[in-house]
Amino acid sequence: MTARLLAGLERGLGAVVALILCALLVLVLTNVGLRYVFHTGFIGAEEAGIWLHLALISLAAPLALNGPLSMRFDIGLKFLPRSLRGVALMLADAFSVIAGLTLLLGAWKVTGLVGGTSPALGLPEWLRFSVVAVGGGLLLAILALSRLKENRAVGLLLSLLAGTGAYIAILLADFSASWPPSAILGLLAGLGLLVSAPLAHAFLASAALVGAFGSSLPEPALVSTAVNGMSKFLLLAIPFFLLVGSLLTASGAATRLVGFAAAMVGHRRAGLGQTVLLTSVIFSGASGSSVANAAFGAATFQPQLVKNGYPPAQAGAIIAATSVLDNVIPPSIAFLLLAAATNLSVGALLTGGFFAGALMAACLAIAIHLSIRTTGEGRPATGGQRLRAAAAALPAFGLGAIVVVGIRFGVATPTEAAALAALYALGLAVFARCSGGSVVAAFRQSAVEAGAIGLLIGSAGPFAFLLAVDDVGGLIASLVHTLGSSPWLVLLSCNLVLLVAGLFLDIGAAILLIGPILVPVAVAAGIDPVHFGVILVVNLMIHGLTPPLGMLIYVVSGVTRVPAADLFRAVLPYLAALLAALFILCVLILIV
């Protein structure tokens, strides 16, 4: 009964968020068409898009409670005695309970406080927050049903009691201490991560708990800050880019990209490894998501690599390492997050991403060549075969022109270019006669991925606010300048800060929290902010391969069933290659 109820809820909710994503796409595309054809547009189209995106995040994020999208740091559980793992999982669920209650009750309080109507839409402002409250309630419902399905009723009861008790204590207790609230928030969030709570839930719950320690963010302000962090039109590009990747896979265009890459380099030494790399370079221009490409590569290439003599761990390491490129080579969700956090030019960041991605790919190609001793897998493709492979993959290459040319030359905003790319990918799926079910599944998957990323963006907002209140930016700036104020020393210090921060923060959270702090420091030292932004993203993306978080490693491990510890060891040569690329980029920025 519980399993059927959970499946029905997830199925119905999945259909709703897929429909919202479809409505978002129609809204943006219609507005683009009206502007270019009739030189007009919808009044309030941008605000309507923001409201729909907020609804998408609120309703889709609960569906990411389980699986890789929950962004759990679960490697620590393996070092606990079996008797304590249940306790850790119960505490992790307690963090989710606090996060759910904060969204549910905090947003409900805001609906009673906020007044007025949207000037563009004519709708009451409280509606924006009501959908957030619904999302919090759905999170609690899916958590309860999931644990009952897993026969963990006792653990569920304990987590509900612990989470609810802690939530009530926030309202009644006062543990004001000499420590700044942001430091306490960081410690609480770290505890949440250690017990494998979802990253966004750990941030939200900790931001709520720190209210009992003198935080300047009461619960309604906390929810408002999180909602404001998610309410940016630029962020609408994220679900559209994710949709592009899903539709490319559904239409078979991604497979044709693999065929083209194999025709070009498959015959060389470590040919299959080089094919994985070249496919990742090409696919980067479509998905913009390293997690999406890691999952795609693990499912597509791992069996073939192992069949041709690659050790399973090494095969998975190659897939994870090459997936780093997807958030560097445009379009890049990481650059969109950085632009939203720092107001840097998206077009300029994407242009810098091309060069950085090419350099990283070259370093990875050398590392793959040196680390793999196999000869070429097959004969070299003939000129005719390469031309046919290129012709088959040509439609997918059109996405790069739409996105990069559209943004760089000001033809379309990043969000509009992403929507046009999604329409193009949808056309490829229709032309390939994809079933309606596969297209709906692509919309649903993209919506859930966007919900998980969006909730993370929102959960970082209160943390960033408290960091600013406690002047952590000034402390980091002082720390950076301890080695000196010359561009060389500042860049070295910034990279060291990023290398340490990336070990403990998710890539998206690190960009949102640290980007606004370090970019002004770099500018003050005479470093071009766009160039530094590229360095920042490259540095943090490398941490997709490093313990303890290493998200790309965990995604590949989850798909291939290769232990994460084995992948962390096997990825070392490719990690060294990426660090070499980072060093070269830093040198080039300072001497050019």
C-alpha positions as a printed NumPy array, in Angstrom:
array([[  0.   ,   0.   ,   0.   ],
       [  2.754,   2.438,   0.997],
       [  4.774,   1.624,  -2.123],
       [  1.764,   2.23 ,  -4.363],
       [  0.96 ,   5.505,  -2.622],
       [  4.562,   6.703,  -2.953],
       [  4.742,   5.674,  -6.606],
       [  1.455,   7.429,  -7.331],
       [  2.593,  10.608,  -5.589],
       [  5.928,  10.641,  -7.412],
       [  4.261,   9.88 , -10.74 ],
       [  1.676,  12.635, -10.308],
       [  4.204,  15.152,  -9.051],
       [  6.547,  14.25 , -11.908],
       [  3.794,  14.943, -14.41 ],
       [  3.081,  18.327, -12.801],
       [  6.709,  19.507, -12.858],
       [  7.133,  18.277, -16.443],
       [  4.067,  20.352, -17.359],
       [  5.486,  23.403, -15.562],
       [  8.764,  23.039, -17.471],
       [  6.808,  22.786, -20.715],
       [  4.859,  25.949, -19.8  ],
       [  8.128,  27.735, -19.017],
       [  9.532,  26.772, -22.395],
       [  6.392,  27.918, -24.23 ],
       [  6.359,  31.211, -22.334],
       [  9.971,  32.113, -23.121],
       [  9.804,  30.968, -26.758],
       [  6.543,  32.833, -27.358],
       [  8.019,  36.011, -25.934],
       [ 11.119,  35.64 , -28.129],
       [  8.941,  35.114, -31.191],
       [  6.779,  38.143, -30.402],
       [  9.832,  40.339, -29.906],
       [ 11.562,  39.385, -33.157],
       [  8.49 ,  39.073, -35.389],
       [  6.108,  41.693, -34.016],
       [  8.535,  43.839, -31.973],
       [  6.438,  43.396, -28.879],
       [  6.133,  40.939, -26.011],
       [  4.157,  39.872, -22.967],
       [  4.051,  42.389, -20.165],
       [  5.325,  40.555, -17.132],
       [  6.715,  37.613, -19.093],
       [  9.978,  37.715, -17.154],
       [  8.239,  37.814, -13.791],
       [  5.847,  35.041, -14.851],
       [  8.872,  32.941, -15.79 ],
       [ 10.446,  33.546, -12.387],
       [  7.23 ,  32.541, -10.581],
       [  6.886,  29.376, -12.676],
       [ 10.535,  28.51 , -12.063],
       [ 10.019,  28.928,  -8.318],
       [  7.019,  26.586,  -8.526],
       [  9.123,  24.108, -10.504],
       [ 11.857,  24.092,  -7.872],
       [  9.431,  23.841,  -4.951],
       [  7.5  ,  20.905,  -6.395],
       [ 10.395,  19.069,  -8.073],
       [ 12.975,  19.242,  -5.275],
       [ 11.132,  16.679,  -3.067],
       [ 11.496,  14.138,  -5.896],
       [ 15.293,  14.419,  -5.552],
       [ 15.244,  13.25 ,  -1.929],
       [ 16.853,   9.925,  -2.855],
       [ 19.545,   9.135,  -5.421],
       [ 22.563,  11.121,  -6.686],
       [ 20.583,  14.37 ,  -7.008],
       [ 20.183,  14.511,  -3.234],
       [ 23.931,  15.297,  -3.119],
       [ 24.624,  13.229,  -0.018],
       [ 28.121,  12.754,   1.379],
       [ 27.655,   9.09 ,   2.251],
       [ 31.255,   7.874,   2.2  ],
       [ 31.543,   8.621,   5.925],
       [ 28.877,   6.014,   6.679],
       [ 31.212,   3.273,   5.491],
       [ 33.632,   4.039,   8.325],
       [ 30.952,   3.792,  10.994],
       [ 30.162,   0.53 ,  12.788],
       [ 27.023,  -1.068,  11.43 ],
       [ 25.26 ,  -0.369,  14.742],
       [ 25.793,   3.384,  14.31 ],
       [ 24.8  ,   3.668,  10.655],
       [ 21.132,   3.559,  11.537],
       [ 21.658,   6.41 ,  14.006],
       [ 23.447,   8.474,  11.336],
       [ 20.664,   7.867,   8.82 ],
       [ 18.084,   8.846,  11.43 ],
       [ 19.965,  12.105,  12.076],
       [ 20.195,  12.725,   8.332],
       [ 16.425,  12.396,   8.064],
       [ 16.078,  14.734,  11.051],
       [ 17.884,  17.41 ,   9.041],
       [ 15.424,  16.808,   6.198],
       [ 12.525,  17.094,   8.648],
       [ 13.805,  20.459,   9.905],
       [ 14.292,  21.643,   6.311],
       [ 10.773,  20.536,   5.383],
       [  9.232,  22.224,   8.432],
       [ 11.177,  25.408,   7.72 ],
       [  9.904,  25.529,   4.152],
       [  6.354,  24.589,   5.144],
       [  5.814,  26.73 ,   8.237],
       [  8.299,  29.481,   7.405],
       [  6.759,  30.096,   3.999],
       [  3.284,  29.929,   5.542],
       [  4.289,  32.68 ,   7.988],
       [  5.543,  34.806,   5.091],
       [  2.206,  34.485,   3.303],
       [  0.596,  36.164,   6.308],
       [  3.178,  38.951,   6.418],
       [  3.722,  39.859,   2.788],
       [  1.255,  42.218,   1.166],
       [  0.565,  43.846,  -2.157],
       [  0.359,  42.45 ,  -5.641],
       [  2.826,  41.912,  -8.446],
       [  2.698,  45.068, -10.602],
       [  3.352,  43.071, -13.768],
       [  1.089,  40.067, -13.128],
       [ -1.574,  41.526, -10.871],
       [ -1.343,  38.494,  -8.583],
       [ -0.972,  38.661,  -4.778],
       [  2.632,  38.295,  -3.662],
       [  1.723,  35.656,  -1.058],
       [  1.114,  33.157,  -3.877],
       [  4.856,  32.93 ,  -4.527],
       [  5.472,  31.699,  -1.002],
       [  2.455,  29.419,  -0.801],
       [  3.96 ,  27.081,  -3.399],
       [  7.156,  26.94 ,  -1.308],
       [  5.051,  25.864,   1.671],
       [  3.453,  23.152,  -0.47 ],
       [  6.925,  21.975,  -1.482],
       [  7.947,  21.69 ,   2.182],
       [  4.873,  19.593,   2.926],
       [  5.566,  17.341,  -0.074],
       [  9.148,  16.846,   1.109],
       [  7.902,  15.608,   4.486],
       [  5.333,  13.343,   2.823],
       [  7.823,  11.75 ,   0.428],
       [ 10.338,  11.304,   3.253],
       [  7.763,   9.513,   5.409],
       [  6.488,   7.284,   2.603],
       [ 10.02 ,   6.406,   1.463],
       [ 11.097,   5.304,   4.926],
       [  7.913,   3.291,   5.472],
       [  8.49 ,   1.591,   2.131],
       [ 12.022,   0.695,   3.314],
       [ 10.588,  -0.791,   6.537],
       [ 12.274,   1.897,   8.622],
       [  9.218,   2.957,  10.629],
       [ 11.134,   3.19 ,  13.926],
       [ 13.878,   5.302,  12.367],
       [ 11.243,   7.512,  10.756],
       [  9.499,   8.055,  14.091],
       [ 12.789,   8.95 ,  15.806],
       [ 13.816,  11.339,  13.028],
       [ 10.392,  13.036,  13.135],
       [ 10.655,  13.429,  16.909],
       [ 14.252,  14.7  ,  16.735],
       [ 13.575,  17.072,  13.846],
       [ 10.339,  18.436,  15.288],
       [ 11.89 ,  18.789,  18.743],
       [ 14.846,  20.714,  17.321],
       [ 12.494,  22.917,  15.307],
       [ 10.462,  23.794,  18.408],
       [ 13.675,  24.433,  20.369],
       [ 14.65 ,  27.05 ,  17.78 ],
       [ 11.576,  29.058,  18.729],
       [ 11.945,  28.69 ,  22.506],
       [ 15.654,  28.388,  23.325],
       [ 18.439,  30.956,  23.324],
       [ 21.973,  29.576,  23.081],
       [ 23.638,  32.828,  22.09 ],
       [ 27.394,  32.372,  22.112],
       [ 30.508,  34.363,  21.31 ],
       [ 30.946,  32.503,  18.039],
       [ 29.553,  34.214,  14.948],
       [ 26.322,  32.624,  13.668],
       [ 27.892,  31.829,  10.28 ],
       [ 30.564,  29.708,  11.982],
       [ 27.922,  27.785,  13.943],
       [ 25.911,  27.344,  10.74 ],
       [ 28.987,  25.918,   9.038],
       [ 29.564,  23.455,  11.885],
       [ 25.932,  22.342,  11.886],
       [ 25.939,  21.953,   8.1  ],
       [ 29.153,  19.949,   8.387],
       [ 27.47 ,  17.651,  10.888],
       [ 24.574,  17.233,   8.48 ],
       [ 26.943,  16.272,   5.693],
       [ 28.801,  13.793,   7.898],
       [ 25.592,  11.914,   8.64 ],
       [ 24.717,  11.986,   4.902],
       [ 21.901,  14.538,   4.94 ],
       [ 21.136,  16.003,   1.496],
       [ 23.343,  19.057,   0.991],
       [ 20.507,  21.557,   0.462],
       [ 18.633,  20.169,   3.492],
       [ 21.775,  20.445,   5.634],
       [ 22.123,  24.12 ,   4.664],
       [ 18.442,  24.95 ,   5.217],
       [ 18.154,  23.083,   8.51 ],
       [ 21.384,  24.605,   9.816],
       [ 20.245,  28.106,   8.826],
       [ 17.068,  27.489,  10.823],
       [ 18.883,  25.952,  13.818],
       [ 21.336,  28.829,  14.063],
       [ 18.352,  31.029,  14.924],
       [ 18.768,  29.736,  18.471],
       [ 22.381,  30.984,  18.468],
       [ 21.753,  34.669,  17.819],
       [ 21.231,  34.63 ,  14.065],
       [ 19.931,  37.863,  12.531],
       [ 17.71 ,  35.831,  10.203],
       [ 14.343,  34.928,  11.76 ],
       [ 12.485,  32.136,   9.988],
       [ 10.357,  34.312,   7.653],
       [ 13.456,  36.273,   6.606],
       [ 15.33 ,  33.005,   6.071],
       [ 12.658,  31.72 ,   3.686],
       [ 12.455,  35.094,   1.924],
       [ 16.229,  35.107,   1.433],
       [ 16.146,  31.594,  -0.023],
       [ 13.262,  32.504,  -2.359],
       [ 15.024,  35.66 ,  -3.513],
       [ 18.108,  33.591,  -4.324],
       [ 16.023,  31.402,  -6.628],
       [ 14.105,  34.313,  -8.193],
       [ 16.447,  35.327, -11.015],
       [ 15.469,  35.132, -14.661],
       [ 18.992,  34.035, -15.624],
       [ 18.513,  30.814, -13.636],
       [ 15.731,  29.699, -15.987],
       [ 18.496,  28.703, -18.396],
       [ 19.409,  25.794, -16.094],
       [ 16.291,  23.638, -16.667],
       [ 16.413,  24.404, -20.388],
       [ 20.032,  23.283, -20.737],
       [ 19.271,  20.148, -18.732],
       [ 16.345,  19.493, -21.065],
       [ 18.657,  19.808, -24.075],
       [ 20.877,  17.035, -22.727],
       [ 17.938,  14.746, -21.954],
       [ 16.354,  15.255, -25.377],
       [ 19.664,  14.667, -27.147],
       [ 19.94 ,  11.317, -25.433],
       [ 16.302,  10.426, -26.153],
       [ 16.605,  11.356, -29.845],
       [ 19.774,   9.337, -30.41 ],
       [ 21.74 ,  12.467, -31.32 ],
       [ 24.058,  11.805, -28.388],
       [ 24.797,   8.326, -29.761],
       [ 25.66 ,   9.839, -33.139],
       [ 28.058,  12.202, -31.394],
       [ 29.732,   9.142, -29.887],
       [ 29.957,   7.584, -33.344],
       [ 31.631,  10.687, -34.738],
       [ 34.156,  10.763, -31.899],
       [ 34.944,   7.07 , -32.383],
       [ 35.489,   7.613, -36.117],
       [ 37.968,  10.39 , -35.394],
       [ 40.127,   8.896, -32.605],
       [ 38.874,   5.369, -31.87 ],
       [ 41.744,   3.69 , -33.738],
       [ 44.516,   5.371, -31.751],
       [ 46.314,   4.07 , -28.701],
       [ 43.815,   4.172, -25.822],
       [ 41.317,   4.855, -28.588],
       [ 38.197,   4.15 , -26.54 ],
       [ 39.468,   6.371, -23.739],
       [ 40.144,   9.148, -26.246],
       [ 36.668,   8.575, -27.696],
       [ 35.165,   9.129, -24.246],
       [ 37.145,  12.374, -23.986],
       [ 36.179,  13.662, -27.427],
       [ 32.543,  12.731, -26.837],
       [ 32.605,  14.69 , -23.589],
       [ 34.074,  17.712, -25.405],
       [ 31.359,  17.56 , -28.059],
       [ 28.542,  16.738, -25.647],
       [ 29.597,  19.645, -23.429],
       [ 28.135,  22.007, -25.982],
       [ 24.743,  20.414, -25.469],
       [ 24.215,  19.449, -21.851],
       [ 26.081,  22.   , -19.749],
       [ 25.841,  19.555, -16.848],
       [ 28.763,  17.465, -15.634],
       [ 26.469,  15.244, -13.583],
       [ 24.321,  14.528, -16.662],
       [ 27.348,  13.677, -18.773],
       [ 28.868,  11.5  , -16.041],
       [ 25.664,   9.452, -15.85 ],
       [ 25.415,   9.26 , -19.648],
       [ 29.072,   8.254, -20.06 ],
       [ 28.938,   5.679, -17.276],
       [ 25.923,   3.979, -18.844],
       [ 27.22 ,   4.239, -22.426],
       [ 30.975,   3.661, -22.225],
       [ 31.743,   1.666, -19.087],
       [ 30.666,  -1.763, -20.465],
       [ 32.544,  -1.228, -23.728],
       [ 35.703,   0.002, -22.003],
       [ 35.754,  -3.004, -19.647],
       [ 35.062,  -5.357, -22.562],
       [ 38.17 ,  -4.007, -24.309],
       [ 40.467,  -4.638, -21.371],
       [ 40.221,  -1.458, -19.303],
       [ 40.097,  -2.154, -15.54 ],
       [ 36.642,  -1.178, -14.248],
       [ 38.005,   1.463, -11.875],
       [ 40.186,   3.037, -14.574],
       [ 37.297,   3.068, -17.038],
       [ 35.088,   4.816, -14.486],
       [ 37.861,   7.272, -13.624],
       [ 38.226,   8.305, -17.28 ],
       [ 34.473,   8.865, -17.543],
       [ 34.385,  10.955, -14.347],
       [ 37.454,  13.017, -15.282],
       [ 36.251,  13.872, -18.766],
       [ 32.837,  14.87 , -17.371],
       [ 34.503,  17.827, -15.654],
       [ 34.58 ,  19.538, -19.059],
       [ 30.797,  19.866, -19.255],
       [ 30.697,  22.705, -16.757],
       [ 33.626,  24.489, -18.379],
       [ 32.959,  24.231, -22.122],
       [ 29.822,  26.282, -22.962],
       [ 27.022,  26.136, -22.246],
       [ 27.955,  25.846, -18.59 ],
       [ 25.579,  25.849, -15.65 ],
       [ 28.54 ,  26.697, -13.39 ],
       [ 29.184,  29.911, -15.349],
       [ 25.483,  30.767, -15.154],
       [ 25.617,  30.398, -11.366],
       [ 28.754,  32.547, -11.172],
       [ 27.217,  35.236, -13.381],
       [ 24.076,  35.265, -11.239],
       [ 26.152,  35.59 ,  -8.048],
       [ 28.652,  38.214,  -9.267],
       [ 26.985,  40.023, -12.223],
       [ 29.855,  39.087, -14.541],
       [ 29.127,  38.899, -18.278],
       [ 27.782,  35.469, -19.233],
       [ 29.015,  35.816, -22.817],
       [ 32.54 ,  36.692, -21.744],
       [ 32.638,  33.813, -19.253],
       [ 31.48 ,  31.356, -21.912],
       [ 34.168,  32.57 , -24.324],
       [ 36.799,  32.029, -21.635],
       [ 35.322,  28.597, -21.006],
       [ 36.088,  27.553, -24.582],
       [ 39.805,  28.152, -24.179],
       [ 39.963,  26.676, -20.666],
       [ 38.03 ,  23.578, -21.762],
       [ 40.303,  23.055, -24.763],
       [ 43.399,  23.245, -22.544],
       [ 41.92 ,  20.827, -19.995],
       [ 40.953,  18.421, -22.772],
       [ 44.505,  18.501, -24.17 ],
       [ 45.977,  17.718, -20.745],
       [ 43.502,  14.885, -20.239],
       [ 44.311,  13.482, -23.692],
       [ 48.002,  13.314, -22.751],
       [ 47.186,  11.673, -19.404],
       [ 44.948,   9.061, -21.053],
       [ 47.612,   8.346, -23.674],
       [ 50.283,   7.822, -21.003],
       [ 48.157,   5.845, -18.541],
       [ 46.597,   3.347, -20.998],
       [ 48.794,   0.761, -22.654],
       [ 46.25 ,  -0.7  , -25.057],
       [ 46.645,  -0.286, -28.79 ],
       [ 43.952,   1.196, -30.985],
       [ 40.614,  -0.579, -30.813],
       [ 40.02 ,  -1.268, -34.503],
       [ 41.213,   0.039, -37.853],
       [ 41.309,   3.747, -38.66 ],
       [ 38.066,   5.011, -40.148],
       [ 38.213,   5.885, -43.837],
       [ 37.592,   9.402, -45.063],
       [ 34.141,   8.387, -46.233],
       [ 33.256,   6.852, -42.88 ],
       [ 34.346,  10.002, -41.081],
       [ 32.301,  12.173, -43.42 ],
       [ 29.233,  10.007, -42.873],
       [ 29.751,  10.099, -39.098],
       [ 30.15 ,  13.876, -39.218],
       [ 27.019,  14.234, -41.344],
       [ 25.045,  12.073, -38.903],
       [ 26.235,  14.181, -35.958],
       [ 25.863,  17.518, -37.766],
       [ 22.352,  18.3  , -36.443],
       [ 23.617,  18.071, -32.868],
       [ 26.459,  20.501, -33.65 ],
       [ 23.853,  23.165, -34.417],
       [ 23.196,  23.524, -30.712],
       [ 26.59 ,  25.103, -30.168],
       [ 25.878,  27.777, -32.761],
       [ 22.505,  28.601, -31.203],
       [ 23.845,  28.916, -27.674],
       [ 27.257,  30.506, -28.071],
       [ 26.568,  32.759, -31.05 ],
       [ 23.201,  33.785, -29.634],
       [ 24.641,  34.803, -26.264],
       [ 28.001,  36.166, -27.361],
       [ 26.618,  38.455, -30.083],
       [ 23.671,  39.638, -28.067],
       [ 21.036,  38.012, -30.276],
       [ 19.396,  36.42 , -27.257],
       [ 19.779,  36.4  , -23.503],
       [ 21.267,  33.257, -21.928],
       [ 17.791,  32.109, -20.901],
       [ 16.363,  32.718, -24.386],
       [ 19.306,  30.98 , -26.045],
       [ 18.817,  27.995, -23.736],
       [ 15.106,  27.896, -24.614],
       [ 15.903,  28.035, -28.343],
       [ 18.404,  25.206, -27.885],
       [ 15.732,  23.174, -26.066],
       [ 13.293,  23.794, -28.94 ],
       [ 15.964,  22.671, -31.401],
       [ 16.649,  19.5  , -29.382],
       [ 12.904,  18.854, -29.171],
       [ 12.765,  19.144, -32.966],
       [ 15.536,  16.544, -33.234],
       [ 13.544,  14.236, -30.953],
       [ 10.379,  14.672, -33.049],
       [ 12.329,  14.125, -36.278],
       [ 13.795,  10.944, -34.779],
       [ 10.227,   9.807, -34.023],
       [ 10.812,   9.5  , -30.311],
       [  7.823,   8.189, -28.418],
       [  5.711,  10.586, -26.435],
       [  6.67 ,   8.713, -23.287],
       [ 10.402,   9.265, -23.818],
       [  9.882,  12.995, -24.432],
       [  7.734,  13.318, -21.293],
       [ 10.388,  11.387, -19.361],
       [ 13.03 ,  13.843, -20.612],
       [ 10.945,  16.774, -19.365],
       [ 10.371,  15.072, -16.02 ],
       [ 14.035,  14.163, -15.514],
       [ 15.174,  17.677, -16.409],
       [ 12.597,  19.234, -14.09 ],
       [ 13.728,  17.095, -11.141],
       [ 17.397,  17.878, -11.813],
       [ 16.558,  21.582, -12.038],
       [ 14.597,  21.341,  -8.779],
       [ 17.566,  19.848,  -6.947],
       [ 19.951,  22.51 ,  -8.282],
       [ 17.458,  25.306,  -7.615],
       [ 16.902,  24.27 ,  -3.998],
       [ 20.669,  24.216,  -3.492],
       [ 20.881,  27.772,  -4.867],
       [ 18.13 ,  28.884,  -2.508],
       [ 19.628,  27.12 ,   0.503],
       [ 22.952,  28.883,  -0.069],
       [ 21.235,  32.286,   0.197],
       [ 20.854,  32.419,   4.018],
       [ 24.408,  31.093,   4.444],
       [ 25.747,  33.81 ,   2.124],
       [ 23.757,  36.458,   4.017],
       [ 25.221,  35.423,   7.373],
       [ 28.706,  35.301,   5.873],
       [ 28.239,  38.904,   4.773],
       [ 26.842,  39.985,   8.176],
       [ 29.807,  38.38 ,   9.957],
       [ 32.23 ,  39.952,   7.447],
       [ 33.672,  36.589,   6.479],
       [ 34.453,  38.145,   3.1  ],
       [ 36.757,  40.603,   4.827],
       [ 38.431,  37.785,   6.754],
       [ 39.029,  35.788,   3.578],
       [ 40.329,  38.891,   1.82 ],
       [ 42.76 ,  39.461,   4.685],
       [ 43.809,  35.818,   4.529],
       [ 44.416,  36.082,   0.783],
       [ 46.573,  39.165,   1.267],
       [ 48.719,  37.577,   3.983],
       [ 51.083,  36.266,   1.301],
       [ 51.242,  39.648,  -0.438],
       [ 49.186,  41.89 ,  -2.697],
       [ 50.821,  41.246,  -6.065],
       [ 48.617,  39.549,  -8.697],
       [ 50.784,  36.411,  -8.576],
       [ 50.458,  36.013,  -4.807],
       [ 46.774,  36.944,  -4.729],
       [ 45.978,  34.391,  -7.439],
       [ 48.   ,  31.754,  -5.591],
       [ 46.194,  32.514,  -2.319],
       [ 42.773,  32.475,  -4.012],
       [ 43.507,  29.111,  -5.577],
       [ 44.575,  27.706,  -2.223],
       [ 41.344,  28.969,  -0.627],
       [ 39.312,  27.418,  -3.447],
       [ 41.196,  24.121,  -3.274],
       [ 40.444,  23.847,   0.445],
       [ 36.842,  25.051,   0.182],
       [ 36.136,  22.668,  -2.683],
       [ 36.989,  19.722,  -0.461],
       [ 34.044,  20.468,   1.817],
       [ 31.526,  22.367,  -0.31 ],
       [ 29.468,  21.247,  -3.277],
       [ 30.562,  22.963,  -6.504],
       [ 27.373,  24.98 ,  -6.84 ],
       [ 27.366,  26.034,  -3.197],
       [ 31.054,  27.017,  -3.372],
       [ 30.444,  29.199,  -6.439],
       [ 27.474,  30.92 ,  -4.802],
       [ 29.196,  31.435,  -1.442],
       [ 32.812,  32.14 ,  -2.365],
       [ 32.522,  33.716,  -5.822],
       [ 31.131,  37.058,  -4.56 ],
       [ 33.901,  37.191,  -1.959],
       [ 36.943,  36.388,  -4.104],
       [ 36.071,  38.187,  -7.342],
       [ 36.381,  41.672,  -5.759],
       [ 39.662,  40.605,  -4.154],
       [ 41.026,  39.58 ,  -7.558],
       [ 39.839,  42.816,  -9.173],
       [ 41.553,  44.854,  -6.445],
       [ 44.812,  43.045,  -7.301],
       [ 44.475,  44.   , -10.986],
       [ 43.27 ,  40.605, -12.238],
       [ 40.614,  40.625, -14.946],
       [ 37.347,  39.517, -13.245],
       [ 36.2  ,  37.364, -16.178],
       [ 39.539,  35.585, -16.379],
       [ 39.45 ,  35.023, -12.635],
       [ 35.887,  33.73 , -12.919],
       [ 37.09 ,  31.092, -15.381],
       [ 39.892,  30.108, -12.982],
       [ 37.391,  29.878, -10.119],
       [ 35.071,  27.547, -12.033],
       [ 37.915,  25.351, -13.294],
       [ 39.365,  25.077,  -9.788],
       [ 36.05 ,  24.104,  -8.207],
       [ 35.06 ,  21.735, -11.019],
       [ 38.214,  19.71 , -10.35 ],
       [ 36.721,  18.948,  -6.934],
       [ 34.123,  16.819,  -8.641],
       [ 36.908,  14.208,  -8.507],
       [ 38.299,  14.74 ,  -4.998],
       [ 37.233,  13.213,  -1.691],
       [ 35.266,  13.623,   0.435],
       [ 32.458,  15.076,  -1.746],
       [ 33.621,  14.166,  -5.294],
       [ 30.134,  14.278,  -6.833],
       [ 31.209,  12.989, -10.272],
       [ 32.922,  10.016,  -8.675],
       [ 29.759,   9.137,  -6.754],
       [ 27.574,   9.438,  -9.847],
       [ 29.828,   7.104, -11.842],
       [ 30.069,   4.742,  -8.874],
       [ 26.292,   4.655,  -8.564],
       [ 25.804,   3.782, -12.24 ],
       [ 28.704,   1.331, -12.638],
       [ 28.668,  -0.194,  -9.118],
       [ 32.456,   0.307,  -8.899],
       [ 33.356,   1.303,  -5.294],
       [ 33.961,   5.025,  -4.908],
       [ 37.235,   4.393,  -3.055],
       [ 38.598,   2.5  ,  -6.085],
       [ 37.564,   5.326,  -8.402],
       [ 39.241,   7.954,  -6.207],
       [ 42.528,   6.039,  -6.521],
       [ 42.216,   5.419, -10.247],
       [ 41.432,   9.057, -11.054],
       [ 44.741,  10.39 ,  -9.655],
       [ 46.578,  10.632, -13.037],
       [ 43.683,  12.55 , -14.574],
       [ 43.357,  14.737, -11.5  ],
       [ 47.039,  15.627, -11.896],
       [ 46.422,  16.515, -15.556],
       [ 43.571,  18.865, -14.623],
       [ 45.673,  20.529, -11.926],
       [ 48.394,  21.041, -14.538],
       [ 45.816,  22.704, -16.795],
       [ 44.768,  24.968, -13.893],
       [ 48.401,  25.966, -13.335],
       [ 48.894,  26.775, -17.031],
       [ 45.711,  28.883, -17.056],
       [ 46.925,  30.885, -14.063],
       [ 50.292,  31.54 , -15.679],
       [ 48.688,  32.604, -18.964],
       [ 46.31 ,  35.007, -17.22 ],
       [ 49.16 ,  36.731, -15.436],
       [ 51.555,  37.042, -18.378],
       [ 49.09 ,  37.976, -21.124]])
